[in-house]
Amino acid sequence: MTFSAGFRTTKRRHPVRVSYSALLRVTDDDRYVLFDSPKRPGAYGPPGGVFKIHPPALRLLESWGFQPDRTTDGAERMRGDLRGILPVGALRSFQAWFATGTYRETAAECLLRELREELVEVGLDAAGPLTGSLVFTSVRTVLEGPTAVPGKDYLQVRRFDVHELALLDPAAVRLRRELVEAGRDDSCAGVICANYGDLAHGRLGRALIAPQSAFLAGPARLGPDLPPVR
């Protein structure tokens, strides 16, 4: 079996880890708004996260041998996350199913859910009501893999759907303004504004910058992954 990424394997049961996410791009001239991450404290990345599946998808994924990727500490929050291990022989079926949009969140649903949760986490609870009528426009989709992962016995395939706010109503305009102002405000420790040079360097002052932040600016990854809290 040959993949476009150049990896060849004849073992259909070889494990492959899949992780499909939606990211929100909020810009201020040449800078990007990034949120602190509870999974990687001190590391900042774009709002957003992994797609959730709906219950009818469980049987389908189980028929392909899907094993959810969960941590003990965050198991409840990770319930339904489209992140886990598949036999590599099931990868094309999985990708074809995802493309149909059946029994899973849309990118807009994923972004709204994640944004509402993360606003609370970074101390911007008051901005929550502004998310009620948000609309998003697609910027790009970045596909990675299958690639080998150092120190792991599986391959990895990841998808990042990058969207930005459509500034169609006063609530969206105000939310963008409040996020940018929080990123400029040193007293708001949960939000920063970083430019492309910061993304490439991998940090801004004491703040580490998560590598998926690079996809806000383009399709290329600029740095290695940061390990999550276990």
N, C-alpha and C positions, 0 to 999 in steps of 0.2 A: 504494500500500500504506500503510495507516494503522495505527499502533500506539497502544495505550492511553496510552503516555507522552506522546502528542501530537506525535510526530515523523512527518512525512509525506515519503515519497520514492517516486518512480516508477522508480528505478534499482535493479533487482533485484541487480545486481552490486556495489552500493555496499558497501564493507567495514564489518563490524561486529566489534568485539573482544568476545569472551566470556570471562568468568572466573568460575568457580563454586567456592565455598569453604565449608568448615565451620569454625566458631569454637567454642572452649570457654570457657564462663563459669564462673569460680571466684570466689566472693564471700566477703568478710569484713565482715559488717554492711553498711555503705554503700560499701565499697571493692571494687575488682576487681583480680584478679591479672593482671599484664601481663608479657610476656617481651621482652627485647631481641631485635631482629631482625638477622640477618646481612645481609639484603638492604638494610636501612636502618639502619646502625649508629648507636646513640644514640637510635633511635626504638623505642618499646615498644608492643606490641599483644597481643591475646589469643592463647593457644596455638591452633594450628590452621593450616590452609592449604588449598591448592587440591586438589580431588578428582583422583585418578589414574584413567585409563582402563585397561581390560584389552586385550590385543592384538586380539581380534576386533572391537573398536570402530574400529580404525584404518581399515579399508576403508570402513566406513560413513561416517566423518567425511571421509575423502578424497573420497568420492563427492559430498559437499556442497561441496567446495572448501576444507576446513579447512586452515589453515596454522598450525602450532604456534608459540607465542610463546616464544622461547628467547633467552637471553643467552649470549655466548661463555663467560663466566666460570662460569656455573652450569648449563650445558647438560646435564650428566650428572644432576644432582639434579633438574632440571626434566623429565626424560624421562617421558612419559606424563601430564604435567599437563594438566588440562582448562582450558587457557588459550590462546587464539589468535584468528585472524582467519577469519571466514566471510563469504560474500556475504550481504547482508541478506535476500535471497530465501529462504535456507535456514534462517533463524532459527527459524521456527515448527517445522520438522521437527526441528531440533536440540533445542528445548525439549521437544517431545513425546517424543523418544528419552530425554532425561535423566529425565523423569518416570517412565518404565518401570523405571528402575534397572538396565537391562541393560548388561553389559559395562563396569561402572564400580564404583568403591568405594562402599560405603554411607557415610553420615556417620560411623558408629561406626568403621569401618575407617580412614577418613581421619583421624579424630581420634586414634586409637590410634597410627597410624604417625607422624603429625606430633608428637604429644606425646612419644613415645619419642626421636625425633630431637632435639627442642628441649630436653628435659631435659639431654641431654648438652651442648648448645650453651651453656646458661646455668649449667653447673657443678653440676647436680643429678643426676649420673649414678647416685648411690646410690638415688634414688627410682624408678629404672626398673623394678625387680621388682614394685613396687606396681601397675603398670599391667596386670598379667596378666589380671585378671577384671573390668575396669571395664565399667560399663553407663552409658549416657547417656540423658538425657531431653531432648526438644525444647523449646526456649524460644520461638523465633520464626524465621521466614524473611523476609529482607529482599531485595526485588528492586529493582534500579536499572536504568533505561534502557528503550529505547535513548536515549542522550543524546549530544550533541556533546562532544568533548574538546578544550579549547583547545590550539591548535598542532598538532593531529593531523588526518589526513584521514579518520579512521574514526569511527563511532559506537561506543558502548560499552554492553554489557549485563553486569551483575554480579548474582550471587546469593550471599547469605551465610546459611547454615544455622547458627543459634546453638543450642548444646546445653549442658547442665550435667551434672556428675557426679551419678549416682544413688548416694546414700550407703547402699548396701545391705550392705556388709561392712566389716570392720575395715581392709582394705587401702585402700578408697576414702576412708574417714574419715581414715586416717593420711596419705594422699597430699594430700588437701585441706589438712590441718593443716600439712604440711611446705611446701607452696606458699605458704600465707599467712605462715608464719614466715619464709620466704626473702624475701617481699616486704616484711616489716617490718625485715629485717636489712640495715643499710646496707653491711655487708661483702659481701653477695651482690649484686654489681653487675648481674647479669643479670635480676633480678626486682624489680618494684616493685608496690605497692598504690596505686591511684589512685581517688579518688572522682568523683562526677559533675561537680563543679565543675572538677576537673582535666581530665576528658575534654573538657568544653566549652571550656576555656582552651587546650587543646592541648599542655600540658606540665606536668611536676611537677618543680620545681627545674631541673636541667640536662637532664632527660629529656624528649624530645619524645614525644608520644602519637599513635600512628597513628590516622587518622580512623575506621577500621572498629571501633575500640574502643567507639565510641558505640553500636553495635548490641547491646552487652551490656546497656545500660540501656533501650533503646527502638528504634523503627524509623527514627528520624531521624538523618541524618548531621549532625554538628556542625562539621566543618571540611573544608578541601580536602585532596586527596591529597598525600602526600610523595613526592618522586622516589626511585626505587630506585637503588642503585649499578649502574653500567653497566660 
